[in-house]
Amino acid sequence: MYHWNFGALWDYRYLLLSGLFYTLAFTVACVVLGLVVGLAAGLGRLSRSVLISGPMRAYVEVFRCTPVLVQLIWFYYALPILTGIQISPAVASVLALSLYGGAFYAEIFRAGVMSIDIGQSEAGMAIGMTRRQIMRRVVLPQAFKRMIPPLMSQSIMQLKNTSLLSVLAIPDLLYQGQTAAHDLYRPLECYTIVAICYFIVLFPATLFSKRLEDKLARQDAG
């Protein structure tokens, strides 16, 4: 029978905490940048101009239909060869995860805008509002309310995706757990603690997302 010994990890507590900090920091950066990219791409996909909507659709489909792990490796190893510019693992990671998340955010934004009754846009045009004014003052405020639950779910997925950063030697939570496991020869304890740390962060976020979704659903029903 295996004898668990979590006490052996005590000397590595600060290493794991630093890894958790890196995980949360990368998550925040990738979510914020992904939202910016997603909003631009989502609105671009709604453009009447094929010169705008075409490239935006191509971007969304490429990043949604390829594994994020492949994208991480490609950005770090292939992009410098193509551009001649060396980039650090951190920059490659942020770029890959932000663009990957942005592709999914873009579809959420696009779907949210399209869910608003077109009659409201027609009413805005009838009173002399421009398309930009209608989008900013009429459509987006209503659409954003419907977007919140899927945006939060995708943001939670972004946090999970940061566990892949260890392949580029980013000292995130999983990478530091691997380091501790290598030093202590206690992989079960190390990876169990890593899993518990992810659970402690993700479970409250998931509960909050579910409660917010239920609250918005009740408001719509009312």
Buried (B, 14 or more C-beta within 10 A) or exposed (E): EEEEEEEBBEEBEEBBEBBBEBBBEBBEBBBEBBBEBBBBBBBBBBEEEEEBBEEBBEBBEEBEEEEBEEBBBBBBEEBEEEEEEEBEBBBBBBBBBBBBBBBBBBBBBBBBBEEBEEEEBEEBEEEEBEEEEBBEEBBBEBBEEBBBBBBBBBBBEBBEBBBBBBBBEBBBBBBBBBBBBEEBEBEEBBBBBBEEBBEEBEEEBBEEBEEEBEEBEEEEEE
